[in-house]
Amino acid sequence: MDLAELDYHLPPELIAQEPLADRAGARMLVVFRADANRPGRWEDRQFRDFPSFLGPGDCVVLNDSRVFPARLYGHRQGTRSLPIGRHNPKRHEYLSGEVEVFLLRAVSPGGRDWEALVRPGRKMRVGERIHFDGGLEGEIVARGPFGERTIRFDGTGDLFEQFEKIGHIPLPPYIKRPDRPADRDRYQTVFAREKGSAAAPTAGLHFTAEVLDQSRARGAEIAWVTLHVGLGTFQPLRPEQIQLGRLHPEHYRITAENEARLRAARRVVAVGTTSVRTIESAWLTGARSGETEIFIAPGFEFRRTGALLTNFHLPGTSLLLLVAAFAGKELALAAYRHAVAERYRFYSYGDCMLIL
């Protein structure tokens, strides 16, 4: 399909730059797919109302993947060591020799080889060595079809421990500020457990322990899935991906216990597009774990997802295509236009939409 069909106008000031002080304080646009008699077919509510839309037989599905500090700053071998993070994030200008590495996923059995996006990309060829803080070093050993690089890190120590010490939380580029220590908590769900995501499953950011308890009190089950968010989720779509009907691979897993909860549910309420991709991948392939390249666009047949809680997404992304596939293209665009008119907050730190 033509991605221009899913474009919409968004005033820049509606892009949330900061999280709300109260996680559960977001607004929630409730969209009713099947109720043609409801005026507007949506309601303006608060996320705190989310449990009131649940009942016995519902299963709320949450992605428990944990964001790690995936943005590293270093310098090319042969250049002098520079203060870390001195680049201009608005214009992506770099001091001589400085390198920004955005880690996406481990791609070797031993976990030393990592797929990454690198800036400035044109200078970073295979064979280049990069020096990071804390003595960490790596070498570019391969280049991917979309400009990504594979970096092989030296040593045998726990890389995640080193990333935690020297890395930065990978806030999206539309948040026009550097990451701060507080983002290590707020750009993370309260139920995050499994390290591996390069971006947060943002619909889950609204949940608190209290909201989870209220959901259970309404009779709903809670199920956990894991999909490590990478390039396939957040990168703008390329024409060849649309033609092939595949995204960049991401790893997912559902335990047997959680699969049983999903199968027993009267209605599966997926929290976030990553939960949808995990559920639908498992039901499509019959595999509870593996790599998924699933591409969900209008015309897709949903096998298990019955409702969706999601944040508002950028034009030209697979996320918005998935929402259009679930809600219907015209209804999704109308709801987005309403959200703009009502001054909802958009994107990762913004408000949310519940599609029933």
Stockholm file with secondary structure:
# STOCKHOLM 1.0

chainA/1-356         MDLAELDYHLPPELIAQEPLADRAGARMLVVFRADANRPGRWEDRQFRDFPSFLGPGDCVVLNDSRVFPARLYGHRQGTRSLPIGRHNPKRHEYLSGEVEVFLLRAVSPGGRDWEALVRPGRKMRVGERIHFDGGLEGEIVARGPFGERTIRFDGTGDLFEQFEKIGHIPLPPYIKRPDRPADRDRYQTVFAREKGSAAAPTAGLHFTAEVLDQSRARGAEIAWVTLHVGLGTFQPLRPEQIQLGRLHPEHYRITAENEARLRAARRVVAVGTTSVRTIESAWLTGARSGETEIFIAPGFEFRRTGALLTNFHLPGTSLLLLVAAFAGKELALAAYRHAVAERYRFYSYGDCMLIL
#=GR chainA/1-356 SS CCGGGGCCCCCGGGBCCSCCSSGGGCEEEEECSSCTTSGGGEEEEEGGGGGGGCCTTEEEEEECEEECCCEEEEEETTSCCCCTTCSBTTTTBCCTTEEEEEEEEECSTTSCEEEEEEESGGGCCTTCEEEEGGGCEEEEEEECTTSCEEEEECSSSCHHHHHHHHCBCCCCTTSCSCCCTTHHHHTSCTTCCEEEESSCCGGGGGCCHHHHHHHHHTTCEEEEEEECCCHHHHSBCCHHHHHHTCCCCEEEECCHHHHHHHHHCSEEEEESHHHHHHHHHHHHHCCSEEEECCCCCTTCCCSSEEEEEEECCCTTBHHHHHHHHHHCHHHHHHHHHHHHHTTCCBSTTSCEEEEC
#=GC SS_cons         CCGGGGCCCCCGGGBCCSCCSSGGGCEEEEECSSCTTSGGGEEEEEGGGGGGGCCTTEEEEEECEEECCCEEEEEETTSCCCCTTCSBTTTTBCCTTEEEEEEEEECSTTSCEEEEEEESGGGCCTTCEEEEGGGCEEEEEEECTTSCEEEEECSSSCHHHHHHHHCBCCCCTTSCSCCCTTHHHHTSCTTCCEEEESSCCGGGGGCCHHHHHHHHHTTCEEEEEEECCCHHHHSBCCHHHHHHTCCCCEEEECCHHHHHHHHHCSEEEEESHHHHHHHHHHHHHCCSEEEECCCCCTTCCCSSEEEEEEECCCTTBHHHHHHHHHHCHHHHHHHHHHHHHTTCCBSTTSCEEEEC
//
